[in-house]
Amino acid sequence: MATEVGEVSPPEVTASLLSLASASQQPYVSELLSFTLDRLHKEPELLRVDAERIQRQMQEVAVGNYRAFITAADALLAIRQEVSSIDKHLESLIGEIPKLTSGCTEFIESAENILEKRKLNQALLANHSTLLDLLEIPQLMDTCVRNGNFDEALDLEAFVSKLATMHPKLHVIQALAAEVRQTTQSLLLQLLQKLRSNIQLPECLRIIGYLRRIGVFGEYEMRLQFLRCREAWLTGILEDLDQKNAYEYLKGMINCHRMHLFDVVNQYRAIFADDTSGSEENYDGGLLFSWAMHQITSHLKTLKIMLPKITEGGSLSNILDQCMYCAMGLGWVGLDFRGLLPPLFEEAVLNLFSKNMNTAVENFQLVLDSHRWVPLPSVGFPSSGINDDSKDDVTPPSYLMEHPPLAVFINGVSAALNELRPCAPLSLKNVIAYELIKGLQAVSDSLLRYNTTRMLRLNESNLFLSLCRAFVEVVFPHCATCFGRCYPGGASIVMDAKSAYDGLGRILAASSSPEPSNKLAKTISTDTPSASSENGVASQVEEKQVESPNEKEDDSPILLQIPEATPHES
């Protein structure tokens, strides 16, 4: 039994026991394994004694050092609280660390920006004078433009354009270039405004040179701008003319076109003389030709509008002469428009003559309606040596003073022919003759209506028949003779239209009062010149104020006129 107890455990059992013990218990376990059985039986008691001893020592130590234990407990409690607070503060610190990091990053970036700005400011300070000169370029260029120093202004513009090309990313240079472009636009407007003023060829050459340096327009656009500006200048001159006076307006317009249109065409050809083909039409699409045709068309339209407002034949003749002179002058630059003038002036002359003839007929009708049929004393003028020297002159028949309506009509016809003579187109010979015959026909019809609608006494009827006979045998031949002074051979055209007074001829044929006829024949033989004579006209204005023997009333004076100028060939 003892032998069994005293036997040493196998190594495997010892290793398994040691593996079960903790690291701090392994020495004690090793020591237990080396004890004998008796020693092992005593070991629990020994352990109990040691435990009691240790317990007593601990109690003694605790009693002896209880204050220290209390203090340590309090300190432990305080430490736990402080550790908890520290833990909370650390958590908040951990939460604030990203903000601190971002703030530091922002500070670093801001510091870098400030550093860059500082470097820029240092560079700006180092180049202050140069930058100041650059920034003053727009103001300097504007001053040059205002003072007319266009060469210096364009030099500055070219310098800034070069800088902008070399430094496309510099905002200062780009802003400077923008300001210079605005000033260049002002320069361009000023140059175009100069083209709208009265300038000569050297100045035009300088301005076109400046426009080419600016480079805003192409070659075709520059030609177009030149013509537009010169047209605006011509339009401004015409707008300053007084349009209320048609004659003065047309004179000013013709003089303007004669002088300035000729200059503009020559300036255009001198400035844009780089056409290799020798013809503007092949280079610019006929721009100059189109513009010149537009000006001539506008000139003719204005003539067509304003000519009817002229009421004097002499004024029409003067306008025609000036137009012919203007067209002949413009013919040196290929703008001869004389062939387009006759239709305009023929229409104006025809309208003027028709208007005057209508006025003569209306005045005749008014005087006839208000005429008092009372016998008037015979009127006659003694012949003189002057009549012998001027036997071909047309003298108004003095017999017509006894018939105020016919005298008024002869005055109107004479006035119409007087206005016709200075400007009598040969192409209108038959048309004007027709207008005169139409006026005579209107007078004849008026007399027929008067005879039909009025009841006249015997003496009044005799006076009316005498008036009708005077119209047929005196007024009609006299009007034909006067017309012959305007147009050679024109008297025969009027005399051939005897059908105009057929109605009056029938009335006179039916009449049985020969005394007025004898009196009229005598007067015609002494006062009426030959209707076949057509070389020279003398005008005679006569006045007669007659008092009626039956009624104390005065008839208004009658002025007799005939034309006195030479025909004008258009």
Buried (B, 14 or more C-beta within 10 A) or exposed (E): EEEEEEEEEEEEEBEEBEEEBEEEEBEEBEEBBEEEEEEEEEEEEEEEEEEEEEEEEEEEEEEEEEEEEEEEEEEEEEEEEEEEEEEEEEEEEEEEEEEEEEEEEEEEEEEEEEEEEEEEEEEEEEEEEEBEEBEEBBEBBBBBBEEEBBEBBBBBBBBBBEBBEEBEEEEEBEEBBEBBBEBBEBBBEBBBEBBBEEBEEEBBBBBBEBBEBBEBBEEEEBBBBBBBBBBBBBEEBBEEBEBEBBBEBBBBBBBBBBEBBBBBBEBBEEBBEEEEEEEBEEBBEBBBBEBBEEBBEBBBEBBEEBBBBBEBBBBBBBBBBBBBBBBEBBEEBEBBBBEBBBBBBBBBBBEBBBBBBBBBBEBBBEBBEEBEBBBBEEBEEEEEEEBEEBEBBBBBBBBBBBBBBBBBBBBBBBBBBBBBBBBBBEEBBEBBBBBBBBBBBBBBBBBBEBBEEEEBEEEBBBBBBBBBBBBBBBBBBBBBBBBBBBBEEBBBBBBEBEEBBEBBBEBBEEBEEEEBBEBBEEBBEEBBBEBEBBEEBBBBEBEBEBEEEEEEEEBEEBBBBBBBBEBBEB
